[in-house]
């Protein structure tokens, strides 16, 4: 999968992302080759990072309704997708998002700990991407899954990204993120991470993601994710819900295994109804 389409999850407050990235190409920097030196952060920002890390360690399962908006500023084109996001530590995830204007346009992903399965509703294609061994938490060269496993610390985040506390509100904390590594710079220019503030601890939302907005290609592309009514550590989320489903080929679906090249960009998440006639598509699971 295109890394920028999933990096948002890697920066979520609880780290419960629904997607995984494919192996890095030989010679490319991995999460183990991040810059060594950290610059001391302002106390307020450091406090937020420490609170995020503590929250991340306490989250075993995560579920949220989500909205994804992609804007192409030059073409003045905007597309909105809605769906669900669900995951379970250390490396299980599922996600699906549907185009609000075209229900045949959807992407779905299931990560079962060994591979990631991408469902392309428009193309009726299922692509399987193996998750390589190794990495922090035993999840391969996979920033996203490192957050999910709880092995990614606040110090790791600071090593990989430049961070700036943009704004503090009663219910939200805004953090600007700029990549340090070349491979990250190729995927996005800047990212705004908006976390639910510590004042929402009574709801259990403190330091969970509220909004993630990425700007790319000099502002020509803007992607924004909004997460609503998050639920953590819900008993209704089971390991069995993260098993890939193979639709019948009679319905026109095809399957392929991919080892190196990543699938093209696209929002996605198993969780919603499948395309007409595709009865075996992943169903919406609500805790």
FIKOL-560727 format. One record per atom (N, C-alpha, C): residue in three letters; x, y, z. Coordinates in steps of 0.1 Angstrom, whole numbers, padded with zeros to 4 digits, always signed. Example, Ala and Ser with C-alpha at 12.3 -4.5 7.8 and 13.67 -1.06 7.14 Angstrom:
BEGIN
ALA+0132-0057+0078 ALA+0123-0045+0078 ALA+0132-0033+0078 SER+0128-0022+0071 SER+0137-0011+0071 SER+0129+0000+0079 
end
This chain:
BEGIN
UNK+0008-0012+0000 UNK+0000+0000+0000 UNK+0009+0012+0000 UNK+0004+0023-0006 UNK+0012+0035-0005 UNK+0013+0039+0009 UNK+0026+0042+0013 UNK+0029+0045+0027 UNK+0021+0057+0032 UNK+0020+0067+0024 UNK+0013+0079+0030 UNK-0001+0076+0033 UNK-0007+0067+0027 UNK-0021+0063+0030 UNK-0023+0056+0043 UNK-0012+0051+0048 UNK-0013+0044+0061 UNK-0005+0050+0072 UNK+0005+0059+0069 UNK+0013+0065+0079 UNK+0004+0072+0090 UNK-0008+0077+0085 UNK-0016+0084+0095 UNK-0019+0075+0107 UNK-0021+0062+0105 UNK-0024+0053+0115 UNK-0012+0052+0125 UNK+0000+0052+0119 UNK+0011+0050+0127 UNK+0013+0062+0137 UNK+0007+0073+0135 UNK+0008+0085+0143 UNK-0004+0086+0152 UNK-0013+0077+0152 UNK-0025+0078+0160 UNK-0021+0077+0175 UNK-0029+0083+0183 UNK-0026+0084+0198 UNK-0025+0070+0204 UNK-0034+0061+0200 UNK-0034+0048+0206 UNK-0026+0038+0198 UNK-0021+0042+0187 UNK-0014+0034+0178 UNK-0022+0023+0172 UNK-0036+0023+0172 UNK-0043+0012+0167 UNK-0047+0014+0152 UNK-0037+0013+0144 UNK-0040+0014+0130 UNK-0045+0002+0124 UNK-0052+0003+0112 UNK-0058-0008+0106 UNK-0051-0014+0094 UNK-0040-0007+0090 UNK-0033-0011+0078 UNK-0019-0014+0082 UNK-0012-0021+0072 UNK+0002-0023+0074 UNK+0009-0020+0061 UNK+0022-0017+0062 UNK+0029-0013+0050 UNK+0038-0025+0045 UNK+0041-0026+0033 UNK+0049-0036+0027 UNK+0063-0035+0030 UNK+0072-0045+0028 UNK+0086-0044+0032 UNK+0093-0032+0024 UNK+0103-0026+0031 UNK+0110-0016+0024 UNK+0119-0022+0014 UNK+0122-0015+0003 UNK+0131-0020-0007 UNK+0145-0021-0002 UNK+0153-0030-0008 UNK+0167-0032-0003 UNK+0174-0018-0004 UNK+0182-0015+0007 UNK+0189-0003+0007 UNK+0182+0009+0012 UNK+0169+0008+0014 UNK+0161+0019+0019 UNK+0162+0019+0034 UNK+0161+0031+0040 UNK+0161+0032+0054 UNK+0150+0026+0061 UNK+0152+0020+0072 UNK+0141+0013+0080 UNK+0140+0021+0093 UNK+0130+0017+0101 UNK+0127+0023+0113 UNK+0139+0022+0123 UNK+0148+0012+0120 UNK+0160+0011+0128 UNK+0172+0020+0124 UNK+0170+0027+0113 UNK+0181+0036+0108 UNK+0177+0051+0109 UNK+0169+0054+0119 UNK+0164+0068+0121 UNK+0176+0076+0126 UNK+0175+0090+0124 UNK+0186+0098+0130 UNK+0188+0096+0144 UNK+0201+0096+0149 UNK+0204+0092+0162 UNK+0201+0103+0173 UNK+0203+0115+0169 UNK+0203+0126+0179 UNK+0189+0132+0180 UNK+0184+0134+0192 UNK+0171+0140+0195 UNK+0174+0154+0201 UNK+0166+0163+0197 UNK+0166+0177+0202 UNK+0156+0177+0214 UNK+0160+0183+0225 UNK+0150+0184+0236 UNK+0138+0191+0232 UNK+0126+0186+0235 UNK+0114+0192+0232 UNK+0109+0201+0243 UNK+0101+0211+0239 UNK+0095+0220+0249 UNK+0087+0211+0259 UNK+0087+0215+0272 UNK+0081+0207+0282 UNK+0066+0203+0279 UNK+0058+0212+0274 UNK+0044+0209+0271 UNK+0043+0198+0261 UNK+0050+0199+0250 UNK+0050+0189+0240 UNK+0055+0175+0245 UNK+0066+0176+0253 UNK+0071+0163+0259 UNK+0060+0157+0268 UNK+0053+0165+0275 UNK+0043+0159+0284 UNK+0032+0152+0276 UNK+0028+0158+0264 UNK+0018+0152+0256 UNK+0023+0139+0250 UNK+0036+0139+0246 UNK+0041+0126+0240 UNK+0042+0115+0251 UNK+0046+0119+0263 UNK+0046+0109+0274 UNK+0032+0104+0277 UNK+0022+0112+0277 UNK+0008+0108+0279 UNK+0004+0099+0268 UNK+0007+0103+0256 UNK+0003+0094+0244 UNK+0009+0080+0246 UNK+0022+0080+0249 UNK+0029+0067+0251 UNK+0022+0058+0262 UNK+0019+0064+0273 UNK+0012+0057+0283 UNK-0002+0052+0279 UNK-0009+0061+0271 UNK-0022+0057+0266 UNK-0021+0045+0256 UNK-0011+0046+0248 UNK-0008+0036+0238 UNK-0006+0022+0244 UNK+0001+0022+0255 UNK+0004+0009+0262 UNK-0008+0003+0268 UNK-0019+0011+0271 UNK-0031+0006+0277 UNK-0041+0001+0267 UNK-0039+0004+0255 UNK-0049+0001+0244 UNK-0046-0013+0238 UNK-0055-0022+0240 UNK-0054-0036+0234 UNK-0062-0037+0222 UNK-0074-0031+0221 UNK-0082-0031+0210 UNK-0088-0017+0207 UNK-0091-0014+0195 UNK-0096-0001+0191 UNK-0106-0002+0180 UNK-0116+0006+0181 UNK-0127+0007+0171 UNK-0131+0021+0169 UNK-0134+0025+0157 UNK-0139+0039+0154 UNK-0146+0039+0141 UNK-0156+0048+0140 UNK-0161+0052+0127 UNK-0152+0062+0122 UNK-0150+0063+0108 UNK-0141+0072+0103 UNK-0145+0078+0090 UNK-0140+0090+0087 UNK-0143+0097+0074 UNK-0130+0101+0068 UNK-0128+0098+0055 UNK-0116+0102+0048 UNK-0120+0111+0036 UNK-0113+0122+0036 UNK-0115+0132+0025 UNK-0102+0134+0017 UNK-0102+0132+0004 UNK-0091+0135-0004 UNK-0094+0147-0013 UNK-0085+0157-0012 UNK-0086+0169-0020 UNK-0075+0171-0029 UNK-0078+0174-0042 UNK-0068+0177-0052 UNK-0070+0192-0055 UNK-0061+0200-0050 UNK-0063+0214-0050 UNK-0063+0220-0064 UNK-0054+0216-0073 UNK-0053+0221-0086 UNK-0065+0218-0095 UNK-0069+0205-0094 UNK-0081+0201-0101 UNK-0094+0205-0094 UNK-0093+0210-0082 UNK-0105+0213-0074 UNK-0115+0201-0073 UNK-0109+0190-0070 UNK-0116+0178-0069 UNK-0116+0173-0055 UNK-0127+0168-0049 UNK-0128+0164-0036 UNK-0136+0151-0035 UNK-0131+0141-0029 UNK-0138+0128-0027 UNK-0139+0124-0013 UNK-0150+0120-0008 UNK-0153+0116+0006 UNK-0156+0101+0007 UNK-0149+0095+0017 UNK-0152+0081+0020 UNK-0156+0080+0034 UNK-0164+0070+0038 UNK-0168+0068+0052 UNK-0166+0053+0054 UNK-0163+0049+0067 UNK-0162+0035+0070 UNK-0159+0033+0084 UNK-0152+0022+0087 UNK-0148+0018+0100 UNK-0134+0013+0101 UNK-0128+0014+0113 UNK-0115+0010+0116 UNK-0114+0002+0129 UNK-0108-0009+0128 UNK-0107-0018+0140 UNK-0094-0025+0141 UNK-0088-0027+0153 UNK-0076-0034+0154 UNK-0074-0040+0168 UNK-0065-0050+0168 UNK-0062-0057+0181 UNK-0047-0059+0182 UNK-0041-0056+0193 UNK-0026-0058+0195 UNK-0024-0073+0194 UNK-0012-0078+0189 UNK-0001-0069+0185 UNK-0001-0065+0171 UNK-0008-0072+0162 UNK-0007-0069+0148 UNK-0019-0073+0140 UNK-0031-0072+0145 UNK-0043-0076+0138 UNK-0051-0063+0135 UNK-0056-0062+0123 UNK-0063-0050+0119 UNK-0073-0052+0107 UNK-0083-0044+0107 UNK-0092-0045+0095 UNK-0098-0031+0093 UNK-0100-0027+0081 UNK-0105-0014+0078 UNK-0112-0014+0064 UNK-0123-0006+0063 UNK-0129-0005+0050 UNK-0135+0009+0049 UNK-0134+0015+0038 UNK-0140+0028+0035 UNK-0146+0028+0021 UNK-0159+0034+0020 UNK-0166+0034+0008 UNK-0168+0049+0003 UNK-0167+0051-0010 UNK-0169+0063-0016 UNK-0184+0067-0014 UNK-0187+0078-0008 UNK-0201+0082-0005 UNK-0209+0084-0018 UNK-0202+0087-0029 UNK-0209+0090-0042 UNK-0210+0078-0051 UNK-0202+0067-0048 UNK-0201+0056-0057 UNK-0197+0044-0048 UNK-0207+0036-0045 UNK-0205+0024-0036 UNK-0197+0013-0042 UNK-0195+0014-0055 UNK-0186+0003-0061 UNK-0171+0007-0059 UNK-0169+0019-0055 UNK-0155+0024-0052 UNK-0152+0023-0037 UNK-0146+0012-0033 UNK-0142+0010-0019 UNK-0129+0002-0019 UNK-0122+0003-0008 UNK-0110-0005-0005 UNK-0112-0011+0009 UNK-0107-0023+0011 UNK-0108-0030+0023 UNK-0095-0036+0026 UNK-0091-0036+0039 UNK-0078-0043+0043 UNK-0080-0051+0055 UNK-0074-0063+0055 UNK-0073-0071+0067 UNK-0058-0075+0069 UNK-0054-0073+0081 UNK-0040-0077+0085 UNK-0042-0088+0096 UNK-0037-0100+0093 UNK-0039-0112+0102 UNK-0027-0115+0110 UNK-0016-0106+0109 UNK-0004-0109+0116 UNK+0007-0115+0108 UNK+0003-0122+0097 UNK+0012-0127+0088 UNK+0012-0121+0074 UNK+0001-0115+0070 UNK+0000-0109+0057 UNK-0011-0098+0058 UNK-0011-0089+0048 UNK-0021-0079+0047 UNK-0029-0082+0034 UNK-0042-0082+0035 UNK-0050-0085+0023 UNK-0058-0072+0019 UNK-0056-0068+0007 UNK-0062-0056+0001 UNK-0074-0060-0008 UNK-0086-0055-0005 UNK-0097-0058-0014 UNK-0100-0045-0022 UNK-0100-0046-0035 UNK-0104-0035-0043 UNK-0117-0037-0050 UNK-0128-0030-0044 UNK-0141-0033-0049 UNK-0144-0030-0063 UNK-0138-0019-0068 UNK-0140-0015-0082 UNK-0133-0025-0092 UNK-0121-0030-0088 UNK-0114-0039-0097 UNK-0117-0054-0094 UNK-0124-0056-0083 UNK-0127-0070-0078 UNK-0114-0078-0078 UNK-0104-0072-0071 UNK-0091-0079-0069 UNK-0087-0079-0055 UNK-0082-0091-0050 UNK-0077-0092-0037 UNK-0061-0094-0038 UNK-0054-0086-0031 UNK-0039-0086-0032 UNK-0034-0090-0018 UNK-0025-0100-0018 UNK-0019-0104-0005 UNK-0005-0099-0004 UNK-0001-0093+0008 UNK+0012-0087+0010 UNK+0017-0094+0023 UNK+0028-0101+0022 UNK+0034-0108+0033 UNK+0040-0097+0042 UNK+0039-0099+0056 UNK+0045-0091+0065 UNK+0059-0097+0069 UNK+0070-0090+0066 UNK+0083-0096+0069 UNK+0086-0098+0083 UNK+0094-0108+0087 UNK+0098-0109+0101 UNK+0107-0098+0105 UNK+0109-0097+0119 UNK+0118-0087+0124 UNK+0111-0075+0128 UNK+0119-0064+0130 UNK+0114-0051+0134 UNK+0111-0051+0149 UNK+0108-0039+0154 UNK+0104-0038+0168 UNK+0091-0045+0170 UNK+0090-0053+0181 UNK+0078-0060+0184 UNK+0076-0072+0175 UNK+0086-0075+0166 UNK+0084-0087+0157 UNK+0074-0084+0146 UNK+0073-0072+0142 UNK+0062-0069+0131 UNK+0069-0064+0118 UNK+0082-0067+0116 UNK+0088-0064+0104 UNK+0091-0049+0103 UNK+0095-0045+0091 UNK+0098-0031+0088 UNK+0085-0024+0086 UNK+0078-0021+0097 UNK+0064-0017+0096 UNK+0061-0007+0106 UNK+0062+0006+0103 UNK+0060+0016+0113 UNK+0046+0015+0119 UNK+0037+0013+0111 UNK+0023+0012+0115 UNK+0021+0001+0126 UNK+0026-0011+0123 UNK+0024-0022+0132 UNK+0033-0020+0145 UNK+0044-0013+0144 UNK+0052-0010+0156 UNK+0044-0002+0165 UNK+0036+0008+0160 UNK+0027+0015+0169 UNK+0017+0006+0175 UNK+0011-0003+0167 UNK+0000-0012+0172 UNK+0006-0021+0183 UNK+0018-0026+0181 UNK+0023-0035+0191 UNK+0027-0029+0204 UNK+0028-0016+0204 UNK+0032-0009+0216 UNK+0047-0008+0218 UNK+0054-0012+0208 UNK+0069-0012+0208 UNK+0074+0001+0204 UNK+0066+0010+0197 UNK+0071+0023+0193 UNK+0069+0033+0205 UNK+0080+0039+0209 UNK+0079+0048+0220 UNK+0079+0063+0216 UNK+0077+0071+0225 UNK+0077+0086+0222 UNK+0091+0090+0217 UNK+0101+0084+0222 UNK+0115+0087+0218 UNK+0117+0083+0203 UNK+0111+0071+0199 UNK+0112+0066+0185 UNK+0105+0076+0176 UNK+0094+0082+0180 UNK+0086+0091+0172 UNK+0095+0104+0170 UNK+0101+0109+0181 UNK+0109+0121+0180 UNK+0121+0119+0171 UNK+0127+0107+0171 UNK+0138+0104+0162 UNK+0134+0104+0147 UNK+0122+0100+0144 UNK+0118+0098+0130 UNK+0111+0111+0125 UNK+0106+0119+0133 UNK+0098+0131+0129 UNK+0102+0144+0137 UNK+0101+0155+0131 UNK+0102+0168+0138 UNK+0088+0171+0143 UNK+0086+0175+0155 UNK+0073+0177+0161 UNK+0072+0191+0167 UNK+0060+0197+0165 UNK+0058+0210+0170 UNK+0044+0211+0176 UNK+0042+0216+0188 UNK+0029+0218+0194 UNK+0023+0230+0188 UNK+0013+0228+0180 UNK+0006+0240+0173 UNK-0004+0247+0181 UNK-0012+0239+0188 UNK-0023+0246+0196 UNK-0029+0236+0206 UNK-0033+0241+0218 UNK-0039+0234+0228 UNK-0053+0240+0231 UNK-0063+0231+0230 UNK-0077+0235+0232 UNK-0083+0227+0244 UNK-0095+0230+0248 UNK-0101+0223+0259 UNK-0102+0208+0256 UNK-0106+0204+0243 UNK-0108+0190+0240 UNK-0098+0185+0230 UNK-0089+0193+0225 UNK-0080+0189+0214 UNK-0066+0194+0216 UNK-0057+0186+0211 UNK-0043+0190+0211 UNK-0037+0188+0197 UNK-0032+0199+0191 UNK-0027+0199+0177 UNK-0012+0198+0177 UNK-0007+0188+0170 UNK+0007+0186+0168 UNK+0011+0185+0153 UNK+0020+0194+0149 UNK+0025+0194+0136 UNK+0037+0184+0134 UNK+0037+0176+0124 UNK+0047+0166+0122 UNK+0053+0167+0108 UNK+0067+0168+0108 UNK+0074+0169+0096 UNK+0084+0157+0095 UNK+0085+0150+0084 UNK+0093+0138+0084 UNK+0108+0142+0083 UNK+0117+0133+0089 UNK+0131+0135+0088 UNK+0137+0126+0077 UNK+0132+0114+0076 UNK+0138+0104+0066 UNK+0133+0107+0052 UNK+0142+0104+0042 UNK+0139+0107+0028 UNK+0127+0099+0024 UNK+0126+0087+0028 UNK+0114+0079+0023 UNK+0101+0084+0028 UNK+0101+0090+0040 UNK+0089+0096+0045 UNK+0086+0110+0038 UNK+0097+0117+0035 UNK+0095+0130+0028 UNK+0089+0128+0014 UNK+0092+0116+0008 UNK+0086+0113-0005 UNK+0071+0111-0004 UNK+0066+0108+0008 UNK+0052+0104+0009 UNK+0043+0116+0014 UNK+0049+0125+0023 UNK+0041+0136+0027 UNK+0050+0147+0031 UNK+0045+0160+0030 UNK+0053+0171+0033 UNK+0051+0175+0048 UNK+0039+0176+0052 UNK+0036+0179+0066 UNK+0023+0171+0070 UNK+0022+0169+0083 UNK+0010+0162+0089 UNK+0006+0170+0101 UNK-0007+0172+0102 UNK-0013+0177+0115 UNK-0020+0166+0122 UNK-0016+0163+0134 UNK-0022+0153+0142 UNK-0030+0160+0153 UNK-0043+0158+0153 UNK-0051+0163+0164 UNK-0056+0152+0173 UNK-0052+0153+0186 UNK-0055+0143+0195 UNK-0067+0148+0205 UNK-0075+0139+0209 UNK-0084+0143+0220 UNK-0076+0146+0232 UNK-0080+0156+0239 UNK-0071+0161+0250 UNK-0073+0152+0263 UNK-0064+0154+0272 UNK-0065+0147+0285 UNK-0077+0150+0293 UNK-0084+0160+0289 UNK-0097+0164+0297 UNK-0108+0154+0293 UNK-0106+0146+0283 UNK-0117+0136+0279 UNK-0114+0122+0284 UNK-0106+0122+0295 UNK-0102+0109+0301 UNK-0115+0102+0306 UNK-0125+0109+0311 UNK-0137+0103+0316 UNK-0144+0095+0305 UNK-0142+0098+0293 UNK-0148+0091+0282 UNK-0139+0080+0277 UNK-0127+0080+0281 UNK-0117+0071+0276 UNK-0110+0075+0263 UNK-0113+0088+0259 UNK-0108+0092+0246 UNK-0095+0099+0247 UNK-0090+0102+0259 UNK-0078+0110+0260 UNK-0066+0104+0252 UNK-0060+0113+0244 UNK-0048+0110+0236 UNK-0051+0099+0225 UNK-0064+0098+0221 UNK-0067+0090+0209 UNK-0068+0100+0198 UNK-0067+0095+0185 UNK-0068+0104+0174 UNK-0082+0110+0171 UNK-0082+0123+0168 UNK-0095+0129+0164 UNK-0094+0132+0150 UNK-0083+0138+0145 UNK-0082+0142+0131 UNK-0067+0140+0127 UNK-0065+0135+0115 UNK-0051+0135+0109 UNK-0052+0141+0095 UNK-0044+0151+0093 UNK-0045+0158+0080 UNK-0031+0158+0074 UNK-0029+0153+0062 UNK-0016+0152+0055 UNK-0016+0161+0043 UNK-0005+0168+0041 UNK-0003+0176+0029 UNK+0008+0170+0021 UNK+0006+0169+0008 UNK+0016+0163-0001 UNK+0018+0171-0014 UNK+0029+0168-0020 UNK+0032+0175-0033 UNK+0030+0190-0033 UNK+0036+0196-0023 UNK+0036+0210-0022 UNK+0022+0216-0020 UNK+0013+0208-0013 UNK+0000+0212-0011 UNK-0010+0209-0022 UNK-0006+0202-0032 UNK-0015+0199-0043 UNK-0025+0188-0039 UNK-0021+0180-0029 UNK-0029+0169-0024 UNK-0031+0171-0009 UNK-0043+0170-0004 UNK-0045+0170+0010 UNK-0055+0159+0014 UNK-0051+0151+0024 UNK-0059+0140+0029 UNK-0062+0142+0043 UNK-0075+0140+0047 UNK-0079+0142+0061 UNK-0087+0131+0065 UNK-0083+0125+0077 UNK-0090+0115+0084 UNK-0097+0120+0096 UNK-0109+0117+0099 UNK-0116+0121+0111 UNK-0121+0108+0118 UNK-0118+0107+0131 UNK-0122+0095+0138 UNK-0133+0099+0149 UNK-0144+0091+0148 UNK-0155+0095+0157 UNK-0159+0084+0166 UNK-0163+0088+0178 UNK-0168+0078+0188 UNK-0159+0066+0190 UNK-0146+0068+0193 UNK-0137+0057+0194 UNK-0141+0048+0207 UNK-0138+0035+0205 UNK-0140+0026+0216 UNK-0127+0018+0218 UNK-0122+0017+0230 UNK-0110+0009+0233 UNK-0113-0002+0242 UNK-0105-0013+0241 UNK-0106-0025+0250 UNK-0120-0030+0251 UNK-0127-0031+0240 UNK-0141-0035+0240 UNK-0141-0051+0239 UNK-0149-0057+0248 UNK-0150-0072+0248 UNK-0155-0078+0235 UNK-0162-0069+0227 UNK-0168-0074+0215 UNK-0159-0076+0203 UNK-0146-0072+0205 UNK-0137-0074+0194 UNK-0129-0087+0197 UNK-0130-0096+0187 UNK-0124-0109+0189 UNK-0113-0112+0178 UNK-0104-0120+0181 UNK-0093-0124+0171 UNK-0099-0129+0158 UNK-0110-0137+0159 UNK-0116-0143+0148 UNK-0121-0133+0137 UNK-0122-0121+0141 UNK-0128-0111+0132 UNK-0117-0105+0122 UNK-0104-0110+0124 UNK-0094-0105+0116 UNK-0089-0116+0106 UNK-0098-0124+0101 UNK-0094-0135+0092 UNK-0099-0131+0078 UNK-0090-0132+0068 UNK-0093-0128+0055 UNK-0103-0137+0049 UNK-0112-0131+0041 UNK-0123-0139+0034 UNK-0121-0138+0019 UNK-0122-0150+0013 UNK-0120-0151-0001 UNK-0133-0152-0009 UNK-0138-0142-0016 UNK-0150-0143-0024 UNK-0149-0153-0035 UNK-0161-0158-0039 UNK-0161-0168-0050 UNK-0157-0162-0063 UNK-0148-0169-0070 UNK-0144-0164-0083 UNK-0155-0163-0093 UNK-0166-0170-0091 UNK-0178-0169-0099 UNK-0184-0155-0099 UNK-0181-0147-0089 UNK-0186-0133-0087 UNK-0176-0124-0094 UNK-0165-0129-0100 UNK-0156-0120-0108 UNK-0144-0116-0100 UNK-0142-0121-0088 UNK-0131-0117-0080 UNK-0118-0125-0084 UNK-0107-0118-0083 UNK-0094-0125-0086 UNK-0085-0123-0074 UNK-0074-0131-0073 UNK-0065-0131-0062 UNK-0051-0131-0067 UNK-0042-0123-0061 UNK-0028-0123-0064 UNK-0019-0121-0052 UNK-0007-0126-0052 UNK+0003-0124-0042 UNK+0013-0114-0046 UNK+0016-0105-0038 UNK+0025-0094-0041 UNK+0036-0094-0030 UNK+0049-0094-0035 UNK+0060-0094-0025 UNK+0068-0081-0024 UNK+0068-0073-0034 UNK+0076-0061-0034 UNK+0069-0048-0036 UNK+0063-0047-0048 UNK+0056-0034-0051 UNK+0044-0033-0043 UNK+0041-0020-0039 UNK+0030-0018-0030 UNK+0017-0014-0039 UNK+0005-0017-0034 UNK-0007-0014-0041 UNK-0008+0001-0042 UNK-0016+0006-0052 UNK-0018+0020-0054 UNK-0026+0026-0043 UNK-0026+0039-0042 UNK-0032+0046-0031 UNK-0047+0043-0031 UNK-0052+0043-0019 UNK-0067+0042-0018 UNK-0070+0040-0003 UNK-0081+0047+0001 UNK-0086+0045+0014 UNK-0091+0031+0015 UNK-0092+0026+0028 UNK-0098+0012+0028 UNK-0099+0007+0042 UNK-0108-0003+0043 UNK-0110-0010+0055 UNK-0121-0020+0055 UNK-0118-0033+0057 UNK-0129-0043+0058 UNK-0138-0039+0069 UNK-0150-0039+0067 UNK-0160-0035+0077 UNK-0173-0032+0072 UNK-0174-0029+0059 UNK-0187-0025+0054 UNK-0192-0035+0045 UNK-0204-0034+0039 UNK-0210-0043+0030 UNK-0202-0044+0017 UNK-0201-0056+0011 UNK-0193-0058-0001 UNK-0201-0053-0014 UNK-0194-0055-0025 UNK-0200-0051-0038 UNK-0212-0060-0040 UNK-0222-0056-0049 UNK-0233-0064-0052 UNK-0229-0078-0057 UNK-0235-0088-0051 UNK-0231-0102-0055 UNK-0219-0107-0048 UNK-0212-0099-0041 UNK-0200-0104-0034 UNK-0203-0108-0020 UNK-0210-0118-0018 UNK-0216-0122-0004 UNK-0205-0125+0005 UNK-0193-0129+0000 UNK-0182-0133+0009 UNK-0173-0121+0014 UNK-0177-0109+0010 UNK-0169-0098+0014 UNK-0169-0096+0029 UNK-0159-0090+0035 UNK-0159-0088+0050 UNK-0171-0079+0054 UNK-0177-0083+0064 UNK-0189-0076+0069 UNK-0185-0066+0080 UNK-0194-0056+0082 UNK-0192-0046+0092 UNK-0192-0053+0106 UNK-0183-0050+0114 UNK-0182-0056+0127 UNK-0183-0044+0137 UNK-0193-0043+0145 UNK-0194-0033+0155 UNK-0194-0039+0169 UNK-0185-0034+0178 UNK-0185-0040+0191 UNK-0197-0036+0199 
end
